[in-house]
Amino acid sequence: MEGLSPHHFGGIDWASDSHAICVVDPAGQVRASFPIDHTAEGLDDLVRRLDRFGPRSQLPLAIERPSGLLVDFLQRAGFPVVPIHPNVLKASRPRYSAAQGKSDPTDSYIAADLLRTDGHRFRVLAAPSDSTCALRAAVRTREDLVHTRVQLANQLRALLESFWPGPIALFAEIDSAISLAFLEAYPTPQSATQLSEKFLGAFLRSHAYSGRRTAAELLRRLRAAPAGGAGPQQSQCKGQLVRSLVVVLRCLLTQIRDCERLLAEQLAQHPDGSLMQSFPRTGCVNAAQILAELGEDRKRFASFEHLAGEAGVAPVTSQSGKRRGVYYRTACNKRLRTAVTTWADNSRHASAWAASIYKAARGRGHDHPHAVRILARAWLRVLWRCWNDHTLYDPHQHGRALPFLNATPTLEAA
């Protein structure tokens, strides 16, 4: 906690409806311990109670999470907020009680006392800019919508498998526009009994089908599927349910596209948007996902190794005596890991340097996910330098990529 000379230390055990607060002095004595409701009135009361302990800028508050409405409120009020990982608090409980009991007031005290004794190990959370908050909201809302789309698509597929599996085999995705249009027109096997090659061809043309397969081939696929044993009443009921899911999926797909347009607008306005998009194959959505988790605070990561660990692409080494093990990292920012590994996997199809690193990792016997994490770590080293220098990525300035500039990644390497 550089730059702070606190006379008191606060700890917060947060919850959805109420929060436990504890304030200790430099000797570790509890000076205040109370609950507050997660309401506007409760938060205002929290500030009034904390103001008794001196200037807000000199009262650091420890909390288990680095984001949320409570964190935003405390930062706007002028309090230094210090996030402490829940695993750290859990591992510290034996210092205070052999029984390791857990309660909200106790956890708030442990957080405050950890800040008193080990404050030099933690960093004060820098408030993200308005542009980063807006980008993060768009990215996470889109992710939630995509997860819901996957769930509904699986529900639709399961419903069709229960009485009419034919349409599942027609198109690549059950929730594609052409597939939803077909299910709206033919939701039951009875509705498709009179479907001929001519009518199916006309349907495909009216919905601008890509033409990857002919109408005759699609009709053969439909007829080859096993017939369901549902009776007329059951089939009619399930057909109506199919139409209901089609309506919801169509609406959801529209909202995902709208969210992606909003995301693109926010990315264009972000000060690091062009920097992130200068890297190969980051695209719009993936660049936004990385920036939403990376933020713009250059002091947040003390080194490249710190960033690689936060992103979950650096392994964890455990060594004791003659025993040594290297393990997959589980404690990390999983959203950031998903974003950077997706970028790394895509980049090997556009960058010969990236393709060579991936191919070499596979040649050493690593499986695909491990090889992608190795490539992601290599890319993060480059991103770390560009990000700190506020410089766009230029392969001509990337020394290790120079020998590969005139090469083209092969399908074998990809």
C-alpha positions in Angstrom: 0.0 0.0 0.0 2.5 2.6 -1.2 1.8 6.2 -0.3 -0.5 5.4 2.6 0.2 6.0 6.3 -3.0 4.6 7.8 -3.9 4.9 11.5 -6.8 2.4 11.1 -7.5 -0.6 8.9 -10.9 -1.8 7.7 -12.2 -5.2 6.6 -15.4 -6.0 4.8 -17.1 -9.4 4.4 -19.6 -8.7 1.6 -22.8 -10.4 0.8 -25.8 -9.7 -1.5 -28.1 -8.2 1.2 -25.8 -7.0 4.0 -22.1 -6.6 4.8 -20.0 -7.1 7.9 -17.6 -4.3 8.7 -14.6 -4.2 11.1 -12.1 -1.5 11.9 -8.9 -2.2 13.8 -6.1 0.2 15.1 -2.3 -0.3 14.5 -2.2 -2.5 17.6 -4.9 -4.9 16.3 -7.6 -3.8 18.7 -11.1 -3.7 17.3 -12.4 -0.2 17.2 -15.7 -0.9 15.4 -17.6 -3.9 14.3 -21.1 -3.6 12.8 -23.3 -4.8 9.9 -24.8 -2.6 7.2 -27.5 -3.3 4.7 -26.8 -3.2 1.0 -29.1 -0.2 0.4 -28.5 3.4 -0.4 -29.2 4.3 3.2 -27.0 1.5 4.5 -24.0 2.6 2.4 -24.4 6.2 3.4 -24.4 5.1 7.0 -21.3 3.1 6.4 -19.5 6.2 5.2 -20.6 8.3 8.2 -19.3 5.6 10.6 -16.0 5.3 8.8 -15.5 9.1 8.7 -14.9 9.0 12.5 -11.5 7.3 11.9 -9.9 10.2 10.0 -9.4 11.1 6.4 -10.9 8.6 4.0 -7.8 8.5 1.9 -5.9 7.1 4.9 -8.4 4.3 5.8 -7.7 1.3 3.5 -10.5 -1.2 3.3 -9.9 -4.9 2.6 -12.5 -6.9 0.6 -12.6 -10.3 -1.1 -13.6 -9.0 -4.5 -12.1 -6.5 -6.9 -15.3 -5.3 -8.5 -19.0 -4.7 -7.9 -21.4 -2.0 -6.8 -19.9 -1.9 -3.2 -16.4 -1.5 -4.5 -17.4 1.2 -7.0 -19.2 3.1 -4.2 -16.2 3.0 -1.8 -13.8 4.1 -4.5 -16.0 7.0 -5.4 -16.2 8.0 -1.8 -12.4 8.2 -1.6 -11.5 5.1 0.3 -8.5 3.0 -0.8 -9.9 -0.5 -1.6 -7.5 -3.4 -1.3 -8.8 -6.7 -2.8 -7.6 -9.9 -1.0 -8.2 -13.2 -2.6 -10.6 -15.5 -0.7 -8.0 -18.2 -0.7 -5.6 -15.9 1.2 -8.3 -15.3 3.8 -9.1 -19.0 4.1 -5.5 -19.9 4.6 -5.2 -17.2 7.3 -8.0 -18.5 9.5 -5.8 -20.9 11.5 -3.7 -17.9 12.7 -6.8 -16.7 14.6 -8.5 -19.8 15.7 -7.5 -23.5 15.9 -11.1 -24.5 15.3 -11.2 -22.5 12.1 -14.8 -21.4 12.6 -16.3 -19.1 10.1 -18.6 -16.1 10.5 -19.1 -12.8 8.7 -17.9 -10.6 11.6 -14.8 -12.9 12.1 -13.9 -12.8 8.4 -14.2 -9.0 8.3 -11.8 -8.8 11.3 -9.3 -11.2 9.6 -9.4 -9.1 6.5 -8.8 -5.9 8.5 -6.0 -7.5 10.5 -4.3 -9.0 7.4 -4.2 -5.4 6.0 -2.6 -4.3 9.3 0.1 -7.0 9.4 0.6 -7.8 5.7 -0.5 -4.6 3.9 2.8 -4.4 2.1 1.9 -7.5 0.2 -1.3 -6.1 -1.3 -2.0 -3.3 -3.8 -4.7 -0.7 -3.6 -7.2 -1.2 -6.4 -7.1 1.4 -9.1 -10.5 2.5 -10.2 -11.2 1.6 -13.8 -12.0 4.3 -16.3 -15.5 4.9 -17.5 -14.6 3.5 -20.9 -13.3 0.3 -19.4 -16.4 -0.1 -17.2 -18.6 0.4 -20.3 -16.6 -2.1 -22.4 -16.6 -4.7 -19.5 -20.4 -4.4 -19.2 -20.9 -5.0 -22.9 -18.5 -7.9 -23.0 -20.0 -9.7 -20.0 -23.6 -9.1 -21.0 -22.8 -10.6 -24.4 -21.1 -13.6 -22.7 -24.2 -14.2 -20.6 -26.5 -14.0 -23.7 -24.3 -16.4 -25.5 -24.4 -18.9 -22.6 -28.2 -18.6 -22.6 -28.3 -19.2 -26.4 -26.2 -22.4 -25.9 -28.6 -23.6 -23.2 -31.7 -22.9 -25.3 -30.1 -24.5 -28.4 -29.4 -27.7 -26.3 -32.9 -27.6 -25.0 -34.3 -27.4 -28.5 -32.1 -30.2 -29.7 -33.1 -32.4 -26.8 -36.8 -31.7 -27.5 -36.4 -32.7 -31.2 -34.5 -35.8 -30.3 -37.5 -36.9 -28.1 -40.0 -37.0 -31.0 -38.5 -35.9 -34.4 -34.7 -35.9 -34.8 -34.7 -35.3 -38.5 -34.2 -31.5 -38.5 -31.1 -31.9 -36.3 -29.1 -33.4 -39.1 -30.1 -30.9 -41.8 -27.9 -27.8 -41.0 -24.6 -27.2 -39.2 -26.2 -25.4 -36.2 -29.6 -26.0 -34.7 -29.8 -22.3 -33.9 -28.8 -21.0 -37.3 -31.2 -18.7 -39.1 -32.0 -21.3 -41.8 -32.6 -24.0 -39.2 -34.9 -21.8 -37.1 -36.8 -20.9 -40.2 -37.3 -24.5 -41.1 -38.5 -25.5 -37.6 -41.0 -22.6 -37.7 -42.4 -23.9 -40.9 -42.2 -27.6 -40.1 -42.2 -28.1 -36.3 -43.6 -31.7 -36.4 -43.0 -34.8 -38.6 -46.7 -34.6 -39.7 -46.1 -31.0 -41.0 -43.2 -32.3 -43.2 -44.9 -35.4 -44.7 -45.8 -33.6 -47.9 -42.5 -31.9 -48.2 -41.0 -32.5 -51.7 -37.6 -31.7 -53.2 -39.2 -28.9 -55.2 -40.8 -27.3 -52.1 -37.7 -27.7 -50.1 -35.6 -26.1 -52.9 -38.0 -23.1 -53.0 -37.8 -22.8 -49.2 -34.0 -22.8 -49.3 -33.9 -20.1 -52.0 -36.3 -17.9 -50.2 -34.1 -18.0 -47.1 -30.8 -17.4 -49.0 -29.4 -20.8 -48.1 -25.7 -21.0 -48.9 -26.2 -24.0 -51.1 -23.6 -26.2 -49.5 -25.9 -29.2 -49.9 -28.6 -29.7 -52.5 -32.3 -29.9 -51.6 -32.3 -33.6 -52.6 -29.5 -34.4 -50.2 -31.1 -32.5 -47.3 -34.4 -34.3 -48.0 -32.6 -37.7 -47.9 -31.1 -36.7 -44.5 -34.5 -35.7 -43.2 -36.1 -39.0 -44.3 -33.2 -41.1 -43.1 -33.6 -40.0 -39.5 -35.3 -42.5 -37.2 -39.0 -42.0 -36.8 -40.3 -40.9 -33.4 -43.0 -42.8 -31.6 -45.0 -39.8 -30.4 -48.7 -39.9 -30.9 -50.6 -37.1 -32.7 -51.5 -35.2 -29.5 -48.0 -35.5 -28.1 -46.5 -34.5 -31.4 -48.7 -31.4 -31.7 -47.9 -30.3 -28.2 -44.1 -30.7 -28.7 -44.4 -28.9 -32.1 -45.8 -25.9 -30.3 -43.0 -26.1 -27.8 -40.5 -26.1 -30.7 -42.1 -23.0 -32.1 -41.8 -21.3 -28.7 -38.1 -22.1 -28.4 -37.6 -20.8 -32.0 -39.2 -17.5 -31.1 -37.0 -17.1 -28.0 -33.8 -18.0 -29.8 -34.5 -15.6 -32.7 -35.0 -12.8 -30.2 -31.9 -13.8 -28.3 -29.8 -13.9 -31.5 -31.0 -10.4 -32.4 -30.0 -9.1 -29.0 -26.6 -10.7 -29.2 -26.0 -8.9 -32.6 -27.1 -5.6 -31.0 -24.8 -6.2 -28.1 -21.9 -6.9 -30.4 -22.6 -3.6 -32.3 -22.5 -1.8 -28.9 -19.4 -3.7 -28.0 -17.7 -2.5 -31.2 -18.6 1.1 -30.5 -17.2 0.9 -27.0 -14.0 -0.7 -28.3 -13.5 2.1 -30.8 -13.8 4.6 -28.0 -11.4 2.8 -25.7 -7.9 4.4 -25.6 -6.3 0.9 -26.0 -8.8 -0.4 -28.5 -6.6 0.2 -31.6 -3.6 -1.2 -29.7 -5.3 -4.5 -29.0 -6.7 -4.8 -32.5 -3.3 -4.3 -34.0 -2.4 -7.9 -33.1 -3.2 -10.7 -35.6 -6.6 -12.3 -35.3 -7.8 -10.5 -32.2 -10.9 -9.3 -34.0 -13.5 -7.1 -32.3 -15.2 -9.4 -29.7 -11.9 -11.1 -28.6 -10.0 -7.8 -28.4 -12.8 -6.4 -26.2 -12.8 -9.5 -24.0 -9.0 -9.1 -23.4 -9.2 -5.3 -22.7 -12.2 -5.7 -20.4 -10.1 -7.9 -18.1 -6.8 -6.1 -18.7 -8.0 -2.6 -18.0 -5.8 0.4 -18.5 -3.9 0.6 -15.2 -0.2 -0.1 -16.2 0.8 -0.5 -12.5 -1.7 -3.3 -11.9 0.8 -5.9 -13.0 4.3 -5.6 -11.5 5.9 -7.7 -14.3 5.1 -9.9 -17.3 5.3 -12.9 -15.1 2.6 -11.4 -12.9 0.4 -10.8 -15.9 1.0 -14.4 -17.2 0.0 -15.8 -13.8 -3.1 -13.7 -13.6 -4.1 -14.9 -17.1 -3.5 -18.5 -16.1 -1.0 -19.3 -18.9 2.0 -19.8 -16.5 2.2 -23.1 -14.6 2.6 -23.4 -10.9 5.8 -25.0 -9.6 5.8 -26.9 -6.3 9.2 -28.0 -4.9 10.1 -29.6 -1.5 13.4 -31.4 -1.1 13.9 -33.8 -4.0 10.3 -33.5 -5.0 9.4 -31.1 -7.7 6.2 -30.7 -9.7 4.8 -28.4 -12.3 1.0 -28.0 -12.4 -1.8 -26.4 -14.3 -2.7 -23.0 -12.7 -6.3 -23.0 -11.3 -6.2 -19.7 -9.3 -6.3 -17.0 -12.0 -8.6 -14.7 -13.8 -10.5 -17.3 -15.8 -12.2 -14.8 -18.1 -8.8 -13.4 -19.1 -7.4 -16.9 -19.6 -10.3 -17.8 -22.0 -9.8 -14.5 -23.9 -6.0 -14.8 -24.4 -6.1 -18.5 -25.2 -8.8 -17.9 -27.8 -6.7 -15.2 -29.3 -3.6 -17.4 -29.3 -5.4 -20.3 -31.0 -6.7 -17.9 -33.7 -3.4 -16.2 -34.2 -1.5 -19.3 -35.3 -3.6 -19.2 -38.5 -2.4 -15.7 -39.4 1.1 -15.5 -37.9 3.9 -17.8 -39.0 5.8 -17.0 -35.8 2.8 -18.1 -33.7 2.3 -21.2 -35.9 5.9 -22.2 -35.3 5.6 -21.9 -31.5 2.5 -24.0 -31.5 4.0 -26.6 -33.8 7.1 -26.8 -31.7 5.0 -27.3 -28.5 3.0 -30.1 -30.1 6.3 -31.6 -31.3 7.5 -31.8 -27.7 4.4 -33.9 -26.9 2.1 -31.3 -25.4 -1.6 -31.6 -26.2 -3.6 -28.9 -27.9 -4.7 -26.9 -24.8 -1.2 -26.9 -23.4 0.4 -25.8 -26.7 -2.1 -23.0 -26.9 -1.3 -21.8 -23.4 2.4 -21.8 -24.3 1.6 -19.7 -27.4 -0.6 -17.4 -25.3 2.3 -16.8 -22.8 4.6 -15.9 -25.7 2.0 -13.4 -27.1 1.5 -11.9 -23.6 5.2 -11.1 -23.5 4.8 -9.1 -26.7 1.5 -7.5 -25.5 3.0 -6.6 -22.2 5.7 -4.5 -23.9 3.3 -2.9 -26.4 0.8 -2.1 -23.6 3.4 -0.5 -21.4 4.9 1.5 -24.2 1.5 2.5 -25.6 2.7 1.2 -29.0 0.8 -0.7 -31.7 2.0 -4.1 -32.6 4.3 -4.1 -35.6 5.7 -7.5 -36.8 8.7 -5.6 -38.3 9.7 -4.5 -34.8 9.1 -7.9 -33.3 12.5 -9.5 -33.5 11.5 -13.1 -33.0 8.9 -12.8 -35.7 11.2 -11.2 -38.4 12.5 -14.5 -39.8 8.8 -15.6 -40.4 7.5 -12.5 -42.0 7.7 -13.9 -45.5 6.4 -17.3 -44.5 2.8 -18.5 -44.5 1.4 -20.8 -41.8 0.6 -24.2 -43.3 -2.5 -26.2 -42.4 -0.2 -28.7 -40.8 1.2 -26.1 -38.5 -2.2 -24.8 -37.8 
